[in-house]
Structures are given as C-alpha cells and as structure tokens.
C-alpha cells in the first residue's frame, strides 16, 4: 500500500471498502478483489456526486455515509448493550439541518444519518447505550483544502465533540452550527434559504 507522509503522520487515502456497487445496488457489500503489487492510496477515492462527477460516486457516498455507520452500529449493539455504559457517536454535519445546493447527495446522506441517530436514541432510551450526534461546520482538513472562507481547526472540532461525550449530550452543535441551529429553530425556511447559497 502506497501512502503519503505529513510530518510524523503516515496517510492512506482512497482505500476501497468494497467492490463497485453498480451491479449490486441495494445488496450487501462484497470485498474488493485482491490486488497484486502496490495499491496507490495517495489520493481520496470517490466522494459525493458533484456537477461533472462520475455517477457511481453517489453510490459510494451513500454507502460510506449511511450504510456503513448503520451496519456498524447495529452489529455492535449487542456488545454495547452488555456493558454498563456505552456510547454511539455519529458524525453528521450542519448540512444535515439545512442542505446546500452544491452537494445534494452529501447533504442527503448526512440528513439520513441524523434521522437514524435520532430514532436510535429514542429506541435505546432507558438502556445503558447513549447516542450522540456531532454536527461539525466546515473543518480544516485535506478534503476542504480547496475551499475558501472560515474553517474550524480539526483539533478544536474534536475537542468540542469530546466535551459533548463527557457531558452525555444528545447533540454537539459545533462552531457555526450553533448559529445555524438557532436560526433553524426560529425559521426553518430562512435557514434553508441561507444554506442553499452557502
């Protein structure tokens, strides 16, 4: 596996988690075929479909942001229930509250995971398993490097998420998402209008 290095950190990107989904849509994932030689993991793989993107990327985005966390949570649930206390932490986005026009599939996946988190939290009420949803703003990462405007440092986003875990909160509205949540509570239509052009 060929990766890249950033200081002391070894980075691997775009590692396939399953075979292409086209012919097996809505079926259980299968392992990717074995490869010979060195697999290149120096660039990100498929992401949310955007204008001009390949159509199969929407399938990958749905699998990664919706199917994978749901499968992970449900398969771990018996073990989590057996513990005195446990927590499921799902990372959605402020875009789960109000979408932006530039990335409809990504926004839809985050809204789906938000809905799952809320329903699962209600389902597990009274058990020892707590469900926390973390809603970050635009975070300063390699993925957002080409974006201009204010971005939250990743370490600060993680700090706020951990603080919410320690406090046992249901939601962690991080950074500017606090403002979005407030606007949405006053007028969902206004929040959507603002975010569509964001």
N, CA, C and O of each residue as an XYZ file, in Angstrom:
792
protein
N       0.845     -1.170      0.000
C       0.000      0.000      0.000
C       0.896      1.242      0.000
O       1.748      1.401      0.874
N       0.697      2.106     -0.977
C       1.489      3.336     -1.054
C       0.677      4.489     -0.469
O      -0.432      4.772     -0.921
N       1.241      5.146      0.536
C       0.587      6.298      1.147
C       1.446      7.533      1.006
O       2.329      7.599      0.151
N       1.182      8.502      1.846
C       1.992      9.721      1.863
C       2.287     10.068      3.314
O       1.697      9.501      4.233
N       3.208     11.009      3.509
C       3.605     11.371      4.863
C       3.393     12.860      5.089
O       3.695     13.681      4.222
N       2.868     13.202      6.270
C       2.694     14.594      6.682
C       3.336     14.709      8.057
O       2.698     14.432      9.073
N       4.591     15.117      8.084
C       5.332     15.130      9.347
C       5.519     13.707      9.834
O       6.072     12.867      9.124
N       5.052     13.434     11.060
C       5.165     12.086     11.626
C       3.972     11.201     11.275
O       3.932     10.032     11.660
N       3.008     11.747     10.554
C       1.775     11.027     10.258
C       1.850     10.349      8.897
O       2.137     10.995      7.888
N       1.592      9.049      8.873
C       1.516      8.298      7.618
C       0.053      8.294      7.176
O      -0.820      7.901      7.949
N      -0.224      8.722      5.955
C      -1.593      8.904      5.484
C      -1.897      7.949      4.338
O      -1.124      7.831      3.388
N      -3.045      7.263      4.443
C      -3.538      6.399      3.375
C      -4.940      6.871      3.011
O      -5.817      6.952      3.871
N      -5.147      7.180      1.736
C      -6.440      7.690      1.282
C      -7.019      6.754      0.218
O      -6.291      6.014     -0.443
N      -8.324      6.804      0.072
C      -8.972      6.109     -1.031
C      -8.857      4.604     -0.988
O      -8.862      3.964     -2.040
N      -8.752      4.011      0.199
C      -8.696      2.555      0.296
C     -10.106      2.016      0.086
O     -11.027      2.406      0.803
N     -10.286      1.141     -0.872
C     -11.617      0.633     -1.185
C     -12.159     -0.207     -0.038
O     -11.448     -1.041      0.522
N     -13.410      0.016      0.305
C     -14.061     -0.740      1.368
C     -14.956     -1.840      0.802
O     -15.475     -2.655      1.565
N     -15.145     -1.880     -0.493
C     -15.967     -2.905     -1.130
C     -15.852     -2.806     -2.633
O     -15.255     -1.864     -3.154
N     -16.410     -3.758     -3.323
C     -16.394     -3.739     -4.789
C     -17.350     -2.660     -5.298
O     -18.182     -2.163     -4.538
N     -17.238     -2.294     -6.575
C     -18.134     -1.305     -7.155
C     -19.578     -1.743     -6.976
O     -19.900     -2.925     -7.094
N     -20.447     -0.774     -6.690
C     -21.818     -1.098     -6.293
C     -22.802     -1.180     -7.447
O     -23.926     -1.642     -7.252
N     -22.416     -0.743     -8.652
C     -23.354     -0.638     -9.769
C     -24.243     -1.846     -9.979
O     -25.467     -1.711     -9.996
N     -23.658     -3.024    -10.138
C     -24.441     -4.227    -10.447
C     -25.113     -4.820     -9.207
O     -26.017     -5.647     -9.332
N     -24.685     -4.411     -8.029
C     -25.223     -4.988     -6.786
C     -25.937     -3.950     -5.939
O     -25.939     -4.042     -4.712
N     -26.532     -2.983     -6.573
C     -27.194     -1.901     -5.854
C     -28.211     -2.439     -4.839
O     -29.029     -3.300     -5.163
N     -28.147     -1.919     -3.614
C     -29.029     -2.273     -2.512
C     -28.827     -3.708     -2.026
O     -29.671     -4.241     -1.305
N     -27.727     -4.331     -2.410
C     -27.407     -5.664     -1.914
C     -26.257     -5.540     -0.920
O     -25.566     -4.521     -0.918
N     -26.033     -6.541     -0.079
C     -24.915     -6.469      0.868
C     -23.589     -6.255      0.134
O     -23.401     -6.768     -0.969
N     -22.665     -5.495      0.745
C     -21.374     -5.255      0.097
C     -20.540     -6.516      0.016
O     -20.691     -7.431      0.826
N     -19.668     -6.554     -0.962
C     -18.724     -7.662     -1.086
C     -17.307     -7.087     -1.014
O     -17.080     -5.912     -1.302
N     -16.381     -7.927     -0.630
C     -14.989     -7.477     -0.523
C     -14.442     -7.156     -1.910
O     -14.803     -7.816     -2.884
N     -13.574     -6.148     -2.008
C     -12.950     -5.878     -3.313
C     -12.023     -7.019     -3.692
O     -11.517     -7.742     -2.834
N     -11.809     -7.166     -4.987
C     -10.910     -8.220     -5.458
C      -9.490     -7.953     -4.947
O      -9.062     -6.806     -4.823
N      -8.782     -9.034     -4.656
C      -7.389     -8.889     -4.218
C      -6.559     -8.280     -5.341
O      -6.856     -8.481     -6.519
N      -5.534     -7.548     -4.978
C      -4.671     -6.954     -5.996
C      -3.246     -7.451     -5.854
O      -2.836     -7.931     -4.797
N      -2.513     -7.327     -6.926
C      -1.094     -7.685     -6.900
C      -0.288     -6.394     -6.986
O      -0.739     -5.401     -7.556
N       0.879     -6.426     -6.425
C       1.735     -5.245     -6.484
C       1.372     -4.236     -5.408
O       0.902     -4.606     -4.332
N       1.592     -2.956     -5.703
C       1.373     -1.889     -4.730
C       0.099     -1.126     -5.082
O      -0.053     -0.643     -6.204
N      -0.815     -1.020     -4.116
C      -2.046     -0.249     -4.311
C      -1.774      1.211     -3.951
O      -1.212      1.499     -2.894
N      -2.167      2.117     -4.816
C      -1.945      3.543     -4.586
C      -3.023      4.093     -3.665
O      -4.208      4.028     -3.995
N      -2.638      4.626     -2.531
C      -3.570      5.231     -1.582
C      -3.110      6.651     -1.252
O      -3.152      7.080     -0.099
N      -2.672      7.366     -2.283
C      -2.176      8.737     -2.073
C      -3.236      9.789     -2.381
O      -3.008     10.973     -2.134
N      -4.392      9.387     -2.914
C      -5.442     10.355     -3.238
C      -6.780      9.827     -2.745
O      -6.984      8.616     -2.657
N      -7.692     10.743     -2.423
C      -9.010     10.347     -1.963
C      -9.754      9.608     -3.062
O      -9.565      9.883     -4.247
N     -10.599      8.669     -2.662
C     -11.429      7.941     -3.608
C     -12.680      8.728     -3.943
O     -12.737      9.941     -3.741
N     -13.688      8.026     -4.459
C     -14.934      8.664     -4.868
C     -15.613      9.338     -3.690
O     -15.568      8.848     -2.561
N     -16.241     10.466     -3.969
C     -16.948     11.219     -2.937
C     -18.339     11.543     -3.444
O     -18.825     10.929     -4.394
N     -18.969     12.502     -2.809
C     -20.322     12.897     -3.206
C     -20.356     13.351     -4.658
O     -19.449     14.031     -5.139
N     -21.431     12.956     -5.347
C     -21.570     13.359     -6.738
C     -21.691     14.883     -6.828
O     -22.434     15.501     -6.065
N     -20.969     15.465     -7.746
C     -20.986     16.907     -7.995
C     -21.158     17.104     -9.486
O     -20.987     16.157    -10.254
N     -21.494     18.323     -9.919
C     -21.594     18.538    -11.363
C     -20.312     18.102    -12.065
O     -19.220     18.543    -11.705
N     -20.448     17.238    -13.067
C     -19.292     16.767    -13.822
C     -18.648     15.521    -13.253
O     -17.723     14.977    -13.855
N     -19.129     15.045    -12.077
C     -18.530     13.859    -11.458
C     -19.071     12.584    -12.091
O     -20.088     12.604    -12.785
N     -18.394     11.500    -11.849
C     -18.864     10.207    -12.326
C     -20.086      9.782    -11.517
O     -20.084      9.948    -10.298
N     -21.136      9.237    -12.149
C     -22.359      8.902    -11.431
C     -22.203      7.879    -10.315
O     -22.936      7.936     -9.327
N     -21.252      6.928    -10.450
C     -21.120      5.898     -9.423
C     -20.662      6.469     -8.084
O     -20.750      5.791     -7.060
N     -20.179      7.698     -8.083
C     -19.721      8.284     -6.823
C     -20.868      8.480     -5.838
O     -20.650      8.444     -4.627
N     -22.090      8.686     -6.339
C     -23.221      8.842     -5.434
C     -23.455      7.551     -4.649
O     -23.806      7.597     -3.470
N     -23.263      6.399     -5.298
C     -23.402      5.114     -4.613
C     -22.362      4.982     -3.504
O     -22.679      4.543     -2.398
N     -21.130      5.360     -3.802
C     -20.069      5.282     -2.800
C     -20.370      6.197     -1.614
O     -20.158      5.819     -0.462
N     -20.861      7.393     -1.902
C     -21.181      8.356     -0.842
C     -22.287      7.804      0.051
O     -22.201      7.904      1.275
N     -23.320      7.225     -0.546
C     -24.412      6.637      0.229
C     -23.913      5.490      1.099
O     -24.294      5.379      2.264
N     -23.063      4.641      0.537
C     -22.561      3.503      1.305
C     -21.696      3.975      2.475
O     -21.863      3.517      3.605
N     -20.786      4.882      2.196
C     -19.843      5.330      3.220
C     -20.521      6.117      4.337
O     -20.212      5.910      5.511
N     -21.446      7.023      3.988
C     -22.028      7.936      4.976
C     -23.319      7.433      5.610
O     -23.726      7.936      6.657
N     -23.968      6.447      4.991
C     -25.242      5.960      5.546
C     -25.151      4.476      5.894
O     -25.279      4.097      7.058
N     -24.932      3.641      4.883
C     -24.978      2.194      5.103
C     -23.910      1.727      6.093
O     -24.209      0.951      7.001
N     -22.678      2.187      5.928
C     -21.585      1.712      6.789
C     -21.814      2.053      8.261
O     -21.706      1.157      9.098
N     -22.129      3.319      8.627
C     -22.345      3.581     10.059
C     -23.566      2.871     10.638
O     -23.565      2.504     11.813
N     -24.615      2.672      9.821
C     -25.793      1.953     10.320
C     -25.439      0.490     10.569
O     -25.798     -0.068     11.605
N     -24.733     -0.135      9.618
C     -24.303     -1.533      9.812
C     -23.400     -1.652     11.037
O     -23.555     -2.577     11.835
N     -22.466     -0.727     11.189
C     -21.538     -0.772     12.316
C     -22.285     -0.676     13.639
O     -22.047     -1.467     14.552
N     -23.192      0.300     13.741
C     -23.934      0.492     14.991
C     -24.802     -0.715     15.321
O     -24.806     -1.182     16.459
N     -25.530     -1.220     14.342
C     -26.448     -2.327     14.622
C     -25.701     -3.626     14.932
O     -26.160     -4.427     15.747
N     -24.567     -3.831     14.292
C     -23.812     -5.068     14.565
C     -23.097     -5.020     15.909
O     -22.877     -6.060     16.528
N     -22.729     -3.818     16.370
C     -22.066     -3.692     17.665
C     -23.054     -3.589     18.823
O     -22.665     -3.719     19.984
N     -24.317     -3.357     18.517
C     -25.313     -3.092     19.556
C     -25.410     -4.184     20.624
O     -25.496     -3.850     21.805
N     -25.399     -5.473     20.266
C     -25.458     -6.486     21.330
C     -24.300     -6.362     22.330
O     -24.503     -6.510     23.535
N     -23.107     -6.095     21.837
C     -21.953     -5.937     22.733
C     -22.082     -4.671     23.563
O     -21.748     -4.665     24.748
N     -22.571     -3.583     22.936
C     -22.733     -2.322     23.663
C     -23.783     -2.448     24.756
O     -23.608     -1.916     25.852
N     -24.875     -3.149     24.463
C     -25.942     -3.342     25.462
C     -25.444     -4.152     26.665
O     -25.957     -3.999     27.774
N     -24.452     -5.006     26.446
C     -23.935     -5.852     27.524
C     -23.065     -5.070     28.505
O     -22.738     -5.570     29.581
N     -22.689     -3.846     28.135
C     -21.838     -3.030     29.003
C     -22.699     -2.159     29.914
O     -23.834     -1.836     29.562
N     -22.173     -1.772     31.089
C     -22.955     -0.888     31.971
C     -23.257      0.468     31.308
O     -24.345      1.021     31.473
N     -22.283      0.987     30.563
C     -22.454      2.238     29.841
C     -21.733      2.136     28.508
O     -20.649      1.559     28.421
N     -22.333      2.695     27.479
C     -21.701      2.713     26.165
C     -22.250      3.904     25.387
O     -23.289      4.466     25.733
N     -21.534      4.276     24.329
C     -21.967      5.425     23.533
C     -21.693      5.171     22.060
O     -20.634      4.666     21.687
N     -22.659      5.527     21.235
C     -22.506      5.543     19.784
C     -22.382      7.009     19.384
O     -23.237      7.824     19.733
N     -21.333      7.343     18.661
C     -21.122      8.723     18.218
C     -21.187      8.755     16.698
O     -20.328      8.191     16.020
N     -22.201      9.412     16.171
C     -22.338      9.568     14.727
C     -21.997     11.007     14.337
O     -22.515     11.958     14.923
N     -21.135     11.151     13.359
C     -20.736     12.486     12.887
C     -21.535     12.804     11.629
O     -21.360     12.172     10.587
N     -22.414     13.793     11.747
C     -23.193     14.238     10.593
C     -22.586     15.559     10.109
O     -21.411     15.604      9.744
N     -23.373     16.621     10.105
C     -22.892     17.901      9.599
C     -23.985     18.930      9.828
O     -25.151     18.577     10.002
N     -23.608     20.205      9.827
C     -24.624     21.249      9.819
C     -25.515     21.122      8.601
O     -26.662     21.570      8.615
N     -24.989     20.509      7.537
C     -25.762     20.304      6.306
C     -26.869     19.271      6.485
O     -27.718     19.129      5.605
N     -26.882     18.549      7.598
C     -27.993     17.646      7.907
C     -29.216     18.440      8.351
O     -30.346     17.961      8.247
N     -28.988     19.650      8.845
C     -30.080     20.531      9.281
C     -30.666     21.275      8.088
O     -31.883     21.338      7.914
N     -29.787     21.832      7.276
C     -30.213     22.581      6.083
C     -29.170     22.340      4.990
O     -27.988     22.603      5.209
N     -29.581     21.844      3.818
C     -28.623     21.480      2.766
C     -28.136     22.669      1.954
O     -28.715     23.755      1.993
N     -27.048     22.433      1.212
C     -26.563     23.428      0.258
C     -26.665     22.837     -1.146
O     -26.512     21.632     -1.346
N     -26.927     23.718     -2.112
C     -27.208     23.272     -3.479
C     -26.013     22.583     -4.133
O     -26.196     21.749     -5.020
N     -24.796     22.917     -3.712
C     -23.597     22.421     -4.392
C     -23.313     20.942     -4.132
O     -22.558     20.330     -4.888
N     -23.892     20.350     -3.089
C     -23.573     18.948     -2.778
C     -24.816     18.211     -2.280
O     -24.896     17.862     -1.102
N     -25.788     17.971     -3.168
C     -27.056     17.383     -2.741
C     -26.957     15.967     -2.178
O     -27.639     15.645     -1.205
N     -26.114     15.110     -2.777
C     -26.025     13.729     -2.288
C     -25.375     13.701     -0.909
O     -25.859     13.014     -0.009
N     -24.291     14.436     -0.739
C     -23.618     14.501      0.561
C     -24.584     14.991      1.635
O     -24.658     14.404      2.714
N     -25.329     16.067      1.348
C     -26.286     16.606      2.313
C     -27.351     15.569      2.661
O     -27.727     15.419      3.823
N     -27.833     14.857      1.642
C     -28.863     13.842      1.873
C     -28.344     12.721      2.767
O     -29.081     12.217      3.614
N     -27.085     12.324      2.590
C     -26.534     11.245      3.420
C     -26.416     11.687      4.868
O     -26.679     10.907      5.783
N     -26.021     12.935      5.079
C     -25.883     13.434      6.452
C     -27.248     13.582      7.119
O     -27.388     13.329      8.315
N     -28.263     13.997      6.337
C     -29.626     14.086      6.880
C     -30.147     12.692      7.239
O     -30.831     12.525      8.249
N     -29.827     11.702      6.420
C     -30.252     10.327      6.699
C     -29.614      9.812      7.983
O     -30.287      9.187      8.802
N     -28.322     10.067      8.165
C     -27.642      9.611      9.378
C     -28.169     10.347     10.604
O     -28.240      9.772     11.690
N     -28.538     11.611     10.436
C     -29.140     12.370     11.546
C     -30.467     11.732     11.957
O     -30.729     11.549     13.146
N     -31.297     11.396     10.980
C     -32.578     10.764     11.264
C     -32.383      9.423     11.967
O     -33.076      9.118     12.937
N     -31.444      8.629     11.475
C     -31.139      7.346     12.108
C     -30.696      7.543     13.558
O     -31.136      6.815     14.448
N     -29.831      8.520     13.794
C     -29.309      8.784     15.145
C     -30.428      9.165     16.103
O     -30.465      8.694     17.240
N     -31.342     10.019     15.644
C     -32.450     10.455     16.495
C     -33.371      9.283     16.841
O     -33.778      9.126     17.992
N     -33.695      8.467     15.841
C     -34.585      7.331     16.069
C     -33.922      6.274     16.956
O     -34.565      5.707     17.839
N     -32.634      6.014     16.716
C     -31.915      5.026     17.520
C     -31.806      5.489     18.970
O     -31.927      4.683     19.892
N     -31.578      6.784     19.171
C     -31.512      7.341     20.535
C     -32.825      7.086     21.278
O     -32.821      6.678     22.439
N     -33.951      7.333     20.595
C     -35.256      7.105     21.216
C     -35.466      5.623     21.503
O     -36.016      5.260     22.543
N     -35.033      4.777     20.593
C     -35.166      3.332     20.746
C     -34.383      2.818     21.950
O     -34.825      1.906     22.648
N     -33.209      3.418     22.187
C     -32.314      2.947     23.250
C     -32.517      3.673     24.575
O     -31.781      3.436     25.534
N     -33.506      4.551     24.632
C     -33.768      5.300     25.868
C     -34.020      4.321     27.016
O     -34.796      3.374     26.885
N     -33.359      4.565     28.126
C     -33.510      3.678     29.280
C     -32.502      2.555     29.319
O     -32.363      1.879     30.339
N     -31.789      2.343     28.211
C     -30.718      1.344     28.214
C     -29.427      2.057     28.619
O     -29.429      3.261     28.877
N     -28.348      1.318     28.672
C     -27.068      1.938     29.011
C     -26.344      2.496     27.801
O     -25.206      2.951     27.918
N     -26.994      2.469     26.626
C     -26.341      2.920     25.393
C     -26.875      4.304     25.015
O     -28.073      4.488     24.800
N     -25.982      5.245     24.941
C     -26.349      6.620     24.592
C     -25.917      6.909     23.150
O     -24.887      6.409     22.698
N     -26.704      7.713     22.431
C     -26.378      8.081     21.050
C     -26.119      9.577     20.982
O     -26.994     10.390     21.281
N     -24.921      9.920     20.589
C     -24.530     11.322     20.409
C     -24.364     11.608     18.925
O     -23.723     10.844     18.203
N     -24.947     12.714     18.476
C     -24.741     13.174     17.105
C     -23.852     14.411     17.145
O     -24.165     15.384     17.831
N     -22.760     14.371     16.418
C     -21.850     15.515     16.318
C     -22.096     16.192     14.972
O     -22.010     15.554     13.923
N     -22.406     17.501     15.014
C     -22.701     18.264     13.800
C     -21.627     19.327     13.610
O     -21.783     20.448     14.096
N     -20.539     19.000     12.911
C     -19.471     19.974     12.713
C     -19.784     20.953     11.578
O     -20.618     20.668     10.718
N     -19.111     22.103     11.583
C     -19.174     23.015     10.444
C     -18.135     22.578      9.409
O     -17.702     21.426      9.420
N     -17.736     23.471      8.530
C     -16.637     23.170      7.604
C     -15.360     23.108      8.448
O     -15.011     24.066      9.138
N     -14.676     21.975      8.380
C     -13.480     21.750      9.208
C     -12.246     21.790      8.320
O     -12.281     21.363      7.166
N     -11.170     22.300      8.867
C      -9.896     22.423      8.139
C      -9.251     21.051      8.023
O      -8.614     20.567      8.958
N      -9.425     20.436      6.865
C      -8.833     19.118      6.594
C      -8.276     19.135      5.174
O      -8.436     20.112      4.442
N      -7.628     18.051      4.803
C      -7.128     17.942      3.427
C      -8.294     17.989      2.438
O      -8.164     18.536      1.342
N      -9.434     17.410      2.831
C     -10.582     17.356      1.941
C     -11.132     18.744      1.619
O     -11.657     18.965      0.527
N     -11.015     19.678      2.561
C     -11.564     21.026      2.355
C     -10.475     22.041      1.998
O     -10.711     23.249      2.035
N      -9.297     21.551      1.657
C      -8.155     22.449      1.390
C      -8.441     23.445      0.274
O      -7.939     24.569      0.307
N      -9.242     23.046     -0.714
C      -9.502     23.938     -1.850
C     -10.605     24.955     -1.559
O     -10.834     25.865     -2.356
N     -11.281     24.808     -0.434
C     -12.368     25.728     -0.097
C     -11.831     26.974      0.563
O     -10.924     26.904      1.392
N     -12.388     28.118      0.199
C     -12.014     29.374      0.856
C     -12.976     29.623      2.014
O     -13.912     28.851      2.222
N     -12.754     30.676      2.751
C     -13.643     31.013      3.861
C     -13.175     30.398      5.163
O     -12.197     29.653      5.206
N     -13.900     30.730      6.231
C     -13.532     30.271      7.560
C     -13.737     28.782      7.742
O     -14.799     28.246      7.423
N     -12.723     28.122      8.252
C     -12.791     26.687      8.533
C     -12.318     26.457      9.963
O     -11.341     27.060     10.408
N     -13.008     25.596     10.667
C     -12.633     25.303     12.044
C     -11.439     24.353     12.073
O     -11.420     23.374     11.326
N     -10.446     24.617     12.915
C      -9.341     23.664     13.063
C      -9.869     22.300     13.530
O     -10.747     22.230     14.390
N      -9.334     21.233     12.963
C      -9.806     19.880     13.283
C      -9.667     19.573     14.774
O     -10.529     18.913     15.354
N      -8.589     20.046     15.393
C      -8.367     19.771     16.821
C      -9.452     20.409     17.679
O      -9.876     19.825     18.677
N      -9.905     21.598     17.304
C     -10.965     22.273     18.069
C     -12.299     21.558     17.890
O     -13.080     21.439     18.834
N     -12.551     21.086     16.678
C     -13.777     20.319     16.422
C     -13.783     19.058     17.283
O     -14.795     18.728     17.901
N     -12.658     18.362     17.321
C     -12.544     17.141     18.129
C     -12.698     17.457     19.612
O     -13.327     16.694     20.345
N     -12.131     18.573     20.058
C     -12.241     18.960     21.477
C     -13.704     19.147     21.875
O     -14.133     18.685     22.933
N     -14.470     19.835     21.010
C     -15.880     20.073     21.318
C     -16.688     18.774     21.284
O     -17.625     18.604     22.064
N     -16.332     17.871     20.391
C     -17.020     16.578     20.324
C     -16.762     15.769     21.594
O     -17.685     15.174     22.149
N     -15.518     15.746     22.051
C     -15.169     15.008     23.271
C     -15.865     15.624     24.483
O     -16.327     14.902     25.366
N     -15.941     16.950     24.528
C     -16.634     17.625     25.636
C     -18.104     17.220     25.674
O     -18.663     17.027     26.753
N     -18.732     17.090     24.510
C     -20.133     16.661     24.441
C     -20.281     15.215     24.899
O     -21.265     14.866     25.550
N     -19.304     14.373     24.560
C     -19.315     12.982     25.017
C     -19.247     12.930     26.538
O     -20.014     12.212     27.180
N     -18.327     13.693     27.102
C     -18.142     13.694     28.554
C     -19.367     14.229     29.276
O     -19.665     13.808     30.393
N     -20.087     15.165     28.636
C     -21.279     15.754     29.245
C     -22.528     14.907     29.017
O     -23.586     15.200     29.575
N     -22.413     13.855     28.198
C     -23.552     12.989     27.938
C     -24.660     13.653     27.136
O     -25.835     13.325     27.303
N     -24.289     14.587     26.267
C     -25.285     15.306     25.487
C     -25.812     14.458     24.325
O     -25.182     13.487     23.906
N     -26.983     14.853     23.817
C     -27.567     14.179     22.660
C     -26.988     14.704     21.357
O     -26.817     13.955     20.395
N     -26.686     16.003     21.332
C     -26.156     16.651     20.126
C     -24.989     17.549     20.492
O     -24.967     18.162     21.559
N     -24.029     17.617     19.598
C     -22.930     18.572     19.733
C     -22.964     19.452     18.486
O     -22.453     19.075     17.432
N     -23.574     20.627     18.621
C     -23.592     21.596     17.526
C     -22.289     22.387     17.625
O     -22.120     23.225     18.511
N     -21.384     22.109     16.712
C     -20.015     22.610     16.818
C     -19.844     23.897     16.019
O     -20.311     24.005     14.885
N     -19.165     24.874     16.627
C     -18.832     26.109     15.920
C     -20.049     26.824     15.368
O     -21.023     27.046     16.087
N     -19.998     27.190     14.075
C     -21.070     27.958     13.438
C     -22.388     27.190     13.342
O     -23.430     27.786     13.066
N     -22.355     25.897     13.563
C     -23.591     25.115     13.532
C     -24.516     25.542     14.672
O     -25.733     25.394     14.563
N     -23.955     26.071     15.768
C     -24.795     26.595     16.850
C     -25.708     27.703     16.322
O     -26.898     27.742     16.637
N     -25.137     28.602     15.517
C     -25.917     29.694     14.936
C     -26.953     29.150     13.953
O     -28.104     29.586     13.962
N     -26.553     28.204     13.111
C     -27.484     27.599     12.161
C     -28.649     26.946     12.896
O     -29.800     27.073     12.480
N     -28.351     26.252     13.978
C     -29.395     25.579     14.771
C     -30.366     26.601     15.356
O     -31.574     26.366     15.402
N     -29.827     27.743     15.803
C     -30.667     28.798     16.365
C     -31.582     29.394     15.288
O     -32.780     29.568     15.508
N     -31.000     29.703     14.123
C     -31.799     30.249     13.016
C     -32.877     29.254     12.609
O     -34.019     29.640     12.357
N     -32.517     27.974     12.543
C     -33.475     26.936     12.160
C     -34.627     26.853     13.159
O     -35.772     26.613     12.774
N     -34.322     27.053     14.448
C     -35.375     26.989     15.468
C     -36.370     28.139     15.316
O     -37.539     28.007     15.679
N     -35.898     29.274     14.775
C     -36.776     30.422     14.539
C     -37.531     30.296     13.219
O     -38.731     30.561     13.146
N     -36.798     29.882     12.164
C     -37.393     29.787     10.830
C     -36.642     28.761      9.993
O     -35.593     29.074      9.428
N     -37.166     27.536      9.904
C     -36.517     26.531      9.055
C     -36.361     27.002      7.609
O     -35.354     26.701      6.968
N     -37.352     27.742      7.087
C     -37.282     28.228      5.703
C     -36.114     29.194      5.517
O     -35.432     29.147      4.493
N     -35.876     30.068      6.492
C     -34.758     31.010      6.403
C     -33.431     30.269      6.447
O     -32.517     30.580      5.683
N     -33.321     29.292      7.336
C     -32.078     28.513      7.446
C     -31.784     27.808      6.124
O     -30.638     27.785      5.674
N     -32.812     27.235      5.503
C     -32.605     26.548      4.231
C     -32.212     27.530      3.132
O     -31.347     27.231      2.309
N     -32.846     28.698      3.118
C     -32.538     29.693      2.096
C     -31.086     30.170      2.212
O     -30.393     30.312      1.204
N     -30.639     30.410      3.426
C     -29.256     30.859      3.660
C     -28.272     29.782      3.223
O     -27.287     30.074      2.545
N     -28.540     28.529      3.614
C     -27.587     27.454      3.353
C     -27.544     27.050      1.875
O     -26.507     26.585      1.401
N     -28.625     27.214      1.155
C     -28.640     26.844     -0.269
C     -27.586     27.616     -1.063
O     -27.049     27.110     -2.049
N     -27.298     28.827     -0.632
C     -26.290     29.633     -1.328
C     -24.944     29.643     -0.661
O     -24.052     30.386     -1.068
N     -24.779     28.805      0.389
C     -23.527     28.822      1.173
C     -22.387     28.202      0.379
O     -21.261     28.127      0.871
